[in-house]
Amino acid sequence: MEEVPLLTEEKLQRKWIAPNWNLFLAELKRVSYIALPMVVVNVSQLFLRLVSMMMVGHLSELEFAGASIAISVTNATGFSVLFGMASALETLCGQAYGAGLYHKLGIYTYGAIVSLVLVCLPISILWIFMDKLLVMVGQDELISYEAGKFTIWLIPSLFPYAILQAQIRYLQTQSLILPMLLSSVAALVFHVPVCWGLAFYFRLGNAGAALAMGLSNWFNVILIFMYAKYAAEFEKTRLAFSKDVFSSIGEFFRFAVPSSVMVCLEWWTYETVILLSGLLPNPQRETSVLSICLLIAAFHYYVPFSLGAAASTRVSNELGAGNPGAAKMVVWAVIAISMAEAIMASAAVSGCRKFLGYAFSNEKEVVEYFMKVSPLVCLVLITDGIQTVLSGVARGCGWQHLGAYVNLGAFYLAGIPVSTVLGFVIHLNGVGLWLGLNAGSAVQSVLLGLITSFTNWKKEAIAARGRMFDASSFPDVEYSKSAHVPENQDRGEPSYSNKIQDL
């Protein structure tokens, strides 16, 4: 086996890119090319659940209440875990693609699919007994029964969701966003009539709405699989199963576990705050206003999350290619875009605060309370935008373990305690809970910002190259000297960073 030369500080010195306005604008274009379609992809997947909930809402109040609890519980115990674990591919596949090791994309992707499907098994067992667990924690028996039924019929959607998340990362790390966009929109179009037919025509009720989500996810998986199998864009990165897949599972879990912890700690914080709002005086008003605030924040979240996905893709590609200066330029570009977008979103919410509340409620008390809290919503849109993008940078670099520690400290040592003290001890009620969320998000943004600002990008590039060319990970794979020289990552568009043919 011919040894593949790795990067050194001396070689990286020749590749360092000085700040340049034209390069910055070029990176803005590349990031936008990935981020804008990703917004459509993420919102389309969100609408699958919203359509199912809308259908259930026309059945009965009891079934709607059960489905609402089921969606919340399954997000916390299943979908968030799989979503977080799949994010490990943003590091592995992104850096492999940047390094020009195209065969490794298939190895990592299949390894992730095998791992995620195995994780689905214990989650499925937990979901089977969800109704009994809800009764144990004090939920109404009738609502718990409906929630349990909805959860059981969501199990068929768990497995395609796991596969889909791996496929999305496989495409995303190659900057192939159009196939995802088309398949996501097609799955949504497929979902609407199927959900209506199962829920109403075949009279399956909320079970039909849950089953439709599984069928739509399988439809999406099949579309992407067929495209990846035959499209010319995948000539070099086409998925292929081999025995090296099983060798990659250990490396996948090394990034997947902290990545899942990183995501779950953040998602669970918002679920906890919603539960706390039900313990306040006048819980109906507090929960209603908090739900409106969280819904606005959740819809906005998909914009910075898509920017974070673009940041993860570009940073991992450039580090894998051994271009530390380009990776740093990506960070500046995504931060600039996210700040501009967050300021515009905050200004829009602030400007519409007198009318926005009426979109969700006709109660004057609720609308006036929302107007009082809206400045805090604007603030969290800014901090959330920053931390979401920096979390994408962390995934691209492989810092998932640092992200997990940051989220643990930000939300469970700062956010939730501050919410509890302000809401229940100082009696600021819902305002106090939201201030706690702001505090957690602000601490998270500051910590991730400090980690990013003190990063030695040359060492990160060396580490990425070392990870990709560690022959001991895949002993049966033969490397050549030319294997480490990446092709143009923009598929035909000239790269602004120096390549490494001279190494």
N, C-alpha and C positions, 0 to 999 in steps of 0.2 A: 504493500500500500504506500503510495507516494504521500509524503507529509505535506500538509497544507500550511503555508506560512501564515502566521497570525500577525495582528497589528502590534506595534510597539509605540511608546511615546515619541520616539524619534521619527517614525514613519508618519504618525498622526500629525506631527508638527507641520509636515509638508501639505497636509490635507485641510488644515484649519482655514475656515472661511472668515474673512473680515466682514464686519457689518456693512451691508450694502442695500440702498433703498430699492434698487431694481430687483434684487433677490428677495427682499421682503415682500414686495408686491407679487412676485411670482409665487411665493409660498401662500400668500393670501388666496390666490386663485386656486391653487391645488387643494387647500383645506376646504374652501367653499364648494369645490367640485364634489368632494366626499360628503360634506356635512348637509348640504341642502337636500339631496335625495334621501339621506338617512332620516331626516325629519319625517318625510312622507312614510318611509318604511316603519318607523316606530309608532307614528300616530295610527297607521293602518292596523297594526297589531293591537293597539289599545282599543280601537273601535270594535274588534271582535268581541271583547268582553262587554263593551257598552251596548252593542246591539243585542247580545244575549240578555243583559239586564233589562233593556227596554222591552223585550218580548215578555220576560217574566213579570215585569211590572204591570202588564195588561192581563195577567192571569188572576192573581189574588194578592191581597196585602200580606197574608201569611207566607205564601211562596216567595214573594219579593223580599221579605225580611230574612227568610232562610237563605236565599241566594246571596243577599248582600253580606251576611255573616260568612257564608262559605267562600265567597271571593276574597274577603279580607284574610280569612284563616289560611286558605290555600296559597295566597301570595306570600304569607309569612313563613309557612312551613314547607313549601315546595318550589314554587316558581322562582322565588328570590334566590334560593339555594342553587338551582340549576343555572339561572342567569349569571350569578356570580362566578360559579365554577367555569362556565364556558368562557368567561373573560380571560382566562389563562391563555387561550389561543391567541389573544391579541399580542401577547408577548412572544410566544413560541412561533406561530405562523408568520407574524409580522417581521420578526428578525430573520427567520429562515428565508422569507421572500426577498428581503433586502440583501441578504448574503448570496442570493442566487442559488440556494439549495432547494430547488423547486420540488423535488421528490419528497422532501420532509414535510411539505404542507399536507400531502395525503396521509403520511404516517401520523402526524400530530392530530389531524382532524378525525381520522378513524379511531385513534387512541382515545380522543375525547368522547366520541360517540359511545364507544364501549363503556367507558368509565361512567358517563352520565346515565346511560340506560341502567347500569347496575345500581346507581344511587337512587333511581326511580323506584326500585323494588321496596326498600324500607319505607320510603315516603308513601307508597301505595298502601302498605299495611297500616300505617298511621291514619291515612284518610278513611280507610274502611271503618275504623272505630271512632270517627270524628264526632258523631252524634252523642255517643256516650261520654266522650271527653268534654264536650260543651256542657252537658248536663252536670258533670262533676264540678265545673267551675262556676256553676250557678245560673246558666242560661235557661230560658223557658223551654220546657220539654217539647212543645209543638214546634217552636221555631228551630230547636236543635234537630228534631227529626227531619224537617225540610232541608236544613243546612246539610245534614248528613247524607241525605239522598242526592242532593245536588253535588256534593263533594265526591261521592262514589262514581257518579256519572262523569265527573271531571278526570278521573283516572285515565281513561283512554286518550285524553289530551296531553297528559303528562309526558308520555314517551315521545310523541312527535315534537312536542315543545323542546325537549332535550336535544333531539337531532337537529331541529331547526336552528337553535342557538349556535350549535357547532358549525352548521352550514353558513350562517350569517357571518361568523368570524372568518371563515375560510374565504368568503368573497370579499369581505371588508378589508382584510389585510392585503388584498391584491388591488384595492381601489376599484373593484368591479361592483358598482352600486346599482347600475341600471337593472340587472337581472333580479336583484332583491326587490327593487321598487316595483317592477312589473308583477312579480309573483305575489308580493304582499297585497297589492291592489286587487289582483285577480282573486286571491283568497278571500278578501273582504266582500267582493261582489258575489262570490260563491256562497259565502256564509249567510248573507241576508235571506235569500229564499229557502235555503236548507234549514236555517234556524226557525223561520216561520212555519215551514212544513212540518217539522218534527214537533214543535211546541203546540201548534193549533190543528193542523190538518190530521196528523196522526195522534193527536191528543196525548202527547207524552209530557206536557207541562214543562216544569222547570228541568226535568230530566232530559227532555229533548233539546232544550236550550244549551245545557251543559254538553251533551253529546255532539251537538253541532260544532262546538268549539274544537273538539277533537278531530272531527272530519275535516274542518277547515285547515287545521294545522297539518294534517296528513296531506291534504291537497297542496299546500304550500311546499312541504318537504319534497313531494314528488316532482313538482314543477322545477324546483332548483336542482334536484338530482338529474333530471332529464337534460336540463340546460347544461349543467357541468359535464355531463357525459358526452355530449355531441358538439358543443360550441367550440369554434376555433380558438377562442381566447384561452382555453384551458389545455392547449396542446402540450405545454411543458409542466403544468401544475395539476394535471388531471388526477382525480382521486383514484388510488389503487391500493388494495388491501394486501398486506404482506405480513410475515411473522415479526417484522420490526415494529409493527403496531403495538404489540404486547410489551416490547421493550420501552416504548415511549410512555406507558401508563404511569410509571413511577414519577417521571419528570413532569407529566401533566398534573398529577396530584400535588406535587411540590409547589406549583403556582396556583392550582385551583382552590386548595383549601383556604389559604389566606385571602385569595380573591373573593371567595364566597363569604368569608367572615367580614371582609371590607364592605361588601354590598349589603349583607343582612343587618349588620349593626346600624347602618343608616336607615334602611327601610323600616326596621323594627322600632326605631325611635318615633317615627310618625304614627305608627299603630299604637304605641304606648301613650302618646299625647292625646290621641282621640279617646282612648279608654279613660284617661284621667279627666277629660272634659265632662264625662258622664257622672263624675263624682262631685262636680261643682254645684253651688246653689243655682237654681233655674237651669238644670242640665239641658233641657230642650233648646233653649236659646243659645247657650254656650256651644253645644255640639253643632247646631245649625251654622253659626257664624264661623266656627273653626273649620267645618267641612267646606264652606265656601272658600275660605282662605287657602286651604290645602288643595282644593280642586284647581284654583287659579295657579298655584305654585306647581301642581303636578302637570298641567297642560304646558306651562312655560318650560318645565324641566326638560322636555324632549328636544328643545332647541340647543341648550348647552350640552346635553348628553350627546347629541349628534356631533357637536363640535369636539367633544371629548373623544368620540369614536374616531373622528378625523385626526385628532392629535395623536391618539394611540397608534393609528395606522402609519402616519408619516414619521413619527419618532422611532417606532420599531423598525420600519424600513431603512431609515437612514443610519441607525445604530448598527443594524445587521450588515449594511453595506460599508460600514466603517467611515461614516461621514459625520463626525461629532459637531462640526460647525453648522451643518445643515439641520441637525436635530435641534440645536439651540435656536436656530432661526424659526423652526416650526413653533416652538414654545412662545416666542414673541408674537408670532402671527395669530395663533389661536387666542392668546390672552387679549390682544387688541380687538379681535372680532367679538369675543365674548363680552368684554367691557362695553363696547359700543351697543351691542344687542341688549344687554341687561339694562343699560341706562334708558334706552328707548322703550323697553317693556315697562320699566318702573314709571316712566313719564306717562305712558298710556294708561296704566292702572290708576295713577294719581289723578290724571285728568278726567277719568271716567268714574271716580269713586262715588259721586253722587247718584249715578245711574246704574252702576254695575251690580249693586246689591239687588235691584229689582229684577234682574235677569234670573235670580235664583229664588227670590221670595217676595211675596206681596205684603209681608208683615213689616210695618213701619219700624217697629222696635229692632228687628233683625237688621234692616237696612241701615238704620242709624248706628247700630253697634259696629257694623262692617265699616262704615265711614271712619269710625274712631280707630279701628285696627288697621286700616288700609296703609298708613305710612310704614307700619312694620312689615306688611306684605311686600311693599316696594323694596325695603331694605333686604329682605331675605331673597328676593329675585336677583339682587346684585351679588350677594355673598354666595348664593347657591350656584350662580353662573360661573363664578371664579373657581369654586372648589370642584365642580363637576368637570370642568376642562382640565384642571390640574390632576384630577383623579385619572383622566384619560392619559395624561403624560406619564403618570405613575405606572399604569398598566403597560404602556409601550416600553418603559424601561425595565419592567419586571420588579417594581417596588411594592408588590401587593402586600407583603408583610408589613412594610412601613405604613401603608394605607390603612391596614387593619388596626394598628396601634393608634394611629391618628384618629380614626373614627371612634375607637373605644374611649380615648381620652376626651375627644371633643363632645360627644353626645352623652356618655354615661358618667363622666366625671365633671362635666360642665353643663351640657344642655338640659338633660332630664332633672338633675338636682336643682338647677336654677328655676326651671319650670315649676317644680314642686314647691320650692320656697316662695316664689313670687305669687303663684296661683293660690296656695292653701294657707301659708303662714302670714304673708303680707296682704293676702286677700285681694290681689289684683285680678283674680279669676281668669277668664279666657285671655285677657291681655298679658297676664303673667306667664301663661303657658306659651303664648306665641313669642314673648320676649326670650324665654328659655330656648326655643327653637332657633331664634336669631343668634343667641349667644353660642350655641353649639355649631351652627353653620359658620359663624365668624371665626371661631377658634379653629375649625377644620380648615378654612381658607388660609388663615395665617400660617398654620403649621405646614400645610402642603406647599405654600408659597416659600417658606423658609427652606424646606428640603430642596425644592426646585432651584432656588437662587444659589444655594451653596453646592450644587451638583458639579462634579468634575466630568464634563461630557466626554473628554478623551478617555478617561478610565471606564466610563459606561460603554463606549464603543469597543474598547478592548475586551470587556467582560462579555458583551453580546457576541463578539466574534469567537471568543473562547467557548461560549456555550454552544454555538452553532457547529463548530468544527471539532467538538469533543467526540472523537471516533469511538470512544468506549461506550457512548450511549447507544450506538447502532453498529455493532461489530461487523455486520455482514454488508455494510454499505461501503462501496469503493469511492474514494474521492480523487479527483485529479487537481492539478494545480490551477486549472482554469475554472474549477467548480466554484471558487469563492468570488469570482468576478461577476457581480450582478449585472443583468441587463438593465436597460432603462426602465425605472419603476413606473414611469408614466406611459409605457407602451407606445413609444414613438415620439414622445415630446422630449426635447433636449433637456437634460438635467443641468441644474445650475451648480452642482457640487462636483468636485474632482473625484474621479473614480480611482481604482487602485490597481490598474494594470501594471504599475511600476513597483509593486510590492515584491 
